[in-house]
Amino acid sequence: MRSALVFAAAGEIATGLALLILPSLVGRLLLGEELTGIAIPVARVAGIALIALGLACWPGPPRLGMLVYGAAVTLYLAYLGFTGISTGILLWPAVVLHALLTALLIREQALDKVNAR
């Protein structure tokens, strides 16, 4: 059973990386059409989520998956905002929320390490 989980986690990480790097190609291979327009950043956020899911299911602390997701989505959404690619009304509140959640996860991780000593 453990090997099935690792295999599934590796598959999700690989799919997430593909969506992050080549979203149009993944769209064409999976759905028969290239992704365009707003589908590209949405696919990349989905890719980040799949990478985080894979890391959360990988042997080790599940918090790592949420930490990677929060940090990566914060950076990616901020990049979209700074470059003007996306400027929806909830973009910056989402960046701030993910940054705060990431900071809380980092703090929690640090406190767990201190308490373990």
Phi and psi in degrees as GROMACS dihedral restraints (atoms count N, CA, C in turn):
[ dihedral_restraints ]
;  ai    aj    ak    al  type     phi  dphi    fc
    3     4     5     6     1   -62.8    20    10
    4     5     6     7     1   -38.7    20    10
    6     7     8     9     1   -69.2    20    10
    7     8     9    10     1   -30.9    20    10
    9    10    11    12     1   -66.5    20    10
   10    11    12    13     1   -39.5    20    10
   12    13    14    15     1   -65.5    20    10
   13    14    15    16     1   -43.8    20    10
   15    16    17    18     1   -63.7    20    10
   16    17    18    19     1   -41.8    20    10
   18    19    20    21     1   -62.3    20    10
   19    20    21    22     1   -45.2    20    10
   21    22    23    24     1   -64.4    20    10
   22    23    24    25     1   -41.9    20    10
   24    25    26    27     1   -62.6    20    10
   25    26    27    28     1   -42.9    20    10
   27    28    29    30     1   -63.3    20    10
   28    29    30    31     1   -38.9    20    10
   30    31    32    33     1   -64.4    20    10
   31    32    33    34     1   -40.9    20    10
   33    34    35    36     1   -67.8    20    10
   34    35    36    37     1   -39.7    20    10
   36    37    38    39     1   -63.1    20    10
   37    38    39    40     1   -44.1    20    10
   39    40    41    42     1   -63.5    20    10
   40    41    42    43     1   -43.4    20    10
   42    43    44    45     1   -64.7    20    10
   43    44    45    46     1   -41.5    20    10
   45    46    47    48     1   -61.8    20    10
   46    47    48    49     1   -42.8    20    10
   48    49    50    51     1   -62.9    20    10
   49    50    51    52     1   -40.8    20    10
   51    52    53    54     1   -63.5    20    10
   52    53    54    55     1   -43.5    20    10
   54    55    56    57     1   -64.6    20    10
   55    56    57    58     1   -35.2    20    10
   57    58    59    60     1   -70.7    20    10
   58    59    60    61     1   -40.3    20    10
   60    61    62    63     1   -90.9    20    10
   61    62    63    64     1   -43.0    20    10
   63    64    65    66     1  -131.6    20    10
   64    65    66    67     1    63.4    20    10
   66    67    68    69     1   -60.7    20    10
   67    68    69    70     1   -37.5    20    10
   69    70    71    72     1   -65.7    20    10
   70    71    72    73     1   -40.2    20    10
   72    73    74    75     1   -64.4    20    10
   73    74    75    76     1   -43.4    20    10
   75    76    77    78     1   -61.8    20    10
   76    77    78    79     1   -42.2    20    10
   78    79    80    81     1   -59.7    20    10
   79    80    81    82     1   -43.4    20    10
   81    82    83    84     1   -66.3    20    10
   82    83    84    85     1   -42.0    20    10
   84    85    86    87     1   -71.7    20    10
   85    86    87    88     1   -37.4    20    10
   87    88    89    90     1   -87.6    20    10
   88    89    90    91     1   -39.6    20    10
   90    91    92    93     1  -112.7    20    10
   91    92    93    94     1    -7.3    20    10
   93    94    95    96     1    85.3    20    10
   94    95    96    97     1     1.5    20    10
   96    97    98    99     1  -142.3    20    10
   97    98    99   100     1   146.0    20    10
   99   100   101   102     1   -71.7    20    10
  100   101   102   103     1   146.5    20    10
  102   103   104   105     1   -82.4    20    10
  103   104   105   106     1   139.9    20    10
  105   106   107   108     1  -138.4    20    10
  106   107   108   109     1   169.4    20    10
  108   109   110   111     1    56.4    20    10
  109   110   111   112     1  -134.7    20    10
  111   112   113   114     1   -66.0    20    10
  112   113   114   115     1   -18.2    20    10
  114   115   116   117     1   -64.4    20    10
  115   116   117   118     1   -26.6    20    10
  117   118   119   120     1   -64.6    20    10
  118   119   120   121     1   -55.4    20    10
  120   121   122   123     1   -64.9    20    10
  121   122   123   124     1   -33.0    20    10
  123   124   125   126     1   -64.4    20    10
  124   125   126   127     1   -42.9    20    10
  126   127   128   129     1   -63.5    20    10
  127   128   129   130     1   -37.4    20    10
  129   130   131   132     1   -67.7    20    10
  130   131   132   133     1   -39.4    20    10
  132   133   134   135     1   -64.0    20    10
  133   134   135   136     1   -40.3    20    10
  135   136   137   138     1   -62.0    20    10
  136   137   138   139     1   -38.2    20    10
  138   139   140   141     1   -62.4    20    10
  139   140   141   142     1   -43.4    20    10
  141   142   143   144     1   -60.4    20    10
  142   143   144   145     1   -42.2    20    10
  144   145   146   147     1   -64.0    20    10
  145   146   147   148     1   -39.9    20    10
  147   148   149   150     1   -66.7    20    10
  148   149   150   151     1   -38.3    20    10
  150   151   152   153     1   -62.0    20    10
  151   152   153   154     1   -45.5    20    10
  153   154   155   156     1   -63.5    20    10
  154   155   156   157     1   -40.2    20    10
  156   157   158   159     1   -60.9    20    10
  157   158   159   160     1   -45.3    20    10
  159   160   161   162     1   -60.4    20    10
  160   161   162   163     1   -42.1    20    10
  162   163   164   165     1   -68.0    20    10
  163   164   165   166     1   -36.4    20    10
  165   166   167   168     1   -66.5    20    10
  166   167   168   169     1   -29.9    20    10
  168   169   170   171     1   -90.6    20    10
  169   170   171   172     1   -12.4    20    10
  171   172   173   174     1   -69.4    20    10
  172   173   174   175     1   150.3    20    10
  174   175   176   177     1   -56.0    20    10
  175   176   177   178     1   128.0    20    10
  177   178   179   180     1   134.2    20    10
  178   179   180   181     1  -170.3    20    10
  180   181   182   183     1   -73.1    20    10
  181   182   183   184     1   127.1    20    10
  183   184   185   186     1   -64.6    20    10
  184   185   186   187     1   -23.3    20    10
  186   187   188   189     1   -59.1    20    10
  187   188   189   190     1   -28.9    20    10
  189   190   191   192     1   -57.5    20    10
  190   191   192   193     1   -40.4    20    10
  192   193   194   195     1   -60.6    20    10
  193   194   195   196     1   -46.1    20    10
  195   196   197   198     1   -67.8    20    10
  196   197   198   199     1   -35.4    20    10
  198   199   200   201     1   -65.4    20    10
  199   200   201   202     1   -46.2    20    10
  201   202   203   204     1   -62.5    20    10
  202   203   204   205     1   -45.0    20    10
  204   205   206   207     1   -59.8    20    10
  205   206   207   208     1   -51.3    20    10
  207   208   209   210     1   -59.7    20    10
  208   209   210   211     1   -46.5    20    10
  210   211   212   213     1   -66.3    20    10
  211   212   213   214     1   -45.6    20    10
  213   214   215   216     1   -66.9    20    10
  214   215   216   217     1   -42.0    20    10
  216   217   218   219     1   -67.8    20    10
  217   218   219   220     1   -38.2    20    10
  219   220   221   222     1   -57.2    20    10
  220   221   222   223     1   -50.8    20    10
  222   223   224   225     1   -64.3    20    10
  223   224   225   226     1   -42.8    20    10
  225   226   227   228     1   -68.0    20    10
  226   227   228   229     1   -45.2    20    10
  228   229   230   231     1   -65.0    20    10
  229   230   231   232     1   -38.5    20    10
  231   232   233   234     1   -63.0    20    10
  232   233   234   235     1   -41.5    20    10
  234   235   236   237     1   -58.5    20    10
  235   236   237   238     1   -45.9    20    10
  237   238   239   240     1   -59.5    20    10
  238   239   240   241     1   -39.9    20    10
  240   241   242   243     1   -70.1    20    10
  241   242   243   244     1   -45.3    20    10
  243   244   245   246     1   -66.6    20    10
  244   245   246   247     1   -33.1    20    10
  246   247   248   249     1   -85.4    20    10
  247   248   249   250     1    -9.5    20    10
  249   250   251   252     1    79.9    20    10
  250   251   252   253     1     8.4    20    10
  252   253   254   255     1   -64.1    20    10
  253   254   255   256     1   -41.9    20    10
  255   256   257   258     1  -133.0    20    10
  256   257   258   259     1   138.4    20    10
  258   259   260   261     1  -141.7    20    10
  259   260   261   262     1    35.4    20    10
  261   262   263   264     1   -62.2    20    10
  262   263   264   265     1   157.8    20    10
  264   265   266   267     1   -61.9    20    10
  265   266   267   268     1   -28.1    20    10
  267   268   269   270     1   -97.0    20    10
  268   269   270   271     1     3.3    20    10
  270   271   272   273     1   -60.3    20    10
  271   272   273   274     1   -55.4    20    10
  273   274   275   276     1   -69.7    20    10
  274   275   276   277     1   -37.8    20    10
  276   277   278   279     1   -59.7    20    10
  277   278   279   280     1   -36.0    20    10
  279   280   281   282     1   -66.6    20    10
  280   281   282   283     1   -39.9    20    10
  282   283   284   285     1   -60.9    20    10
  283   284   285   286     1   -47.7    20    10
  285   286   287   288     1   -63.3    20    10
  286   287   288   289     1   -44.4    20    10
  288   289   290   291     1   -60.8    20    10
  289   290   291   292     1   -46.4    20    10
  291   292   293   294     1   -66.6    20    10
  292   293   294   295     1   -36.1    20    10
  294   295   296   297     1   -64.1    20    10
  295   296   297   298     1   -42.7    20    10
  297   298   299   300     1   -64.8    20    10
  298   299   300   301     1   -44.3    20    10
  300   301   302   303     1   -63.6    20    10
  301   302   303   304     1   -39.0    20    10
  303   304   305   306     1   -63.8    20    10
  304   305   306   307     1   -43.2    20    10
  306   307   308   309     1   -62.3    20    10
  307   308   309   310     1   -40.2    20    10
  309   310   311   312     1   -64.6    20    10
  310   311   312   313     1   -39.8    20    10
  312   313   314   315     1   -65.5    20    10
  313   314   315   316     1   -39.4    20    10
  315   316   317   318     1   -64.1    20    10
  316   317   318   319     1   -43.6    20    10
  318   319   320   321     1   -61.7    20    10
  319   320   321   322     1   -44.3    20    10
  321   322   323   324     1   -62.1    20    10
  322   323   324   325     1   -40.7    20    10
  324   325   326   327     1   -62.1    20    10
  325   326   327   328     1   -44.8    20    10
  327   328   329   330     1   -64.5    20    10
  328   329   330   331     1   -41.9    20    10
  330   331   332   333     1   -64.1    20    10
  331   332   333   334     1   -38.4    20    10
  333   334   335   336     1   -63.5    20    10
  334   335   336   337     1   -38.1    20    10
  336   337   338   339     1   -67.5    20    10
  337   338   339   340     1   -40.2    20    10
  339   340   341   342     1   -65.9    20    10
  340   341   342   343     1   -43.0    20    10
  342   343   344   345     1   -69.1    20    10
  343   344   345   346     1   -24.3    20    10
  345   346   347   348     1   -75.6    20    10
  346   347   348   349     1   -17.3    20    10
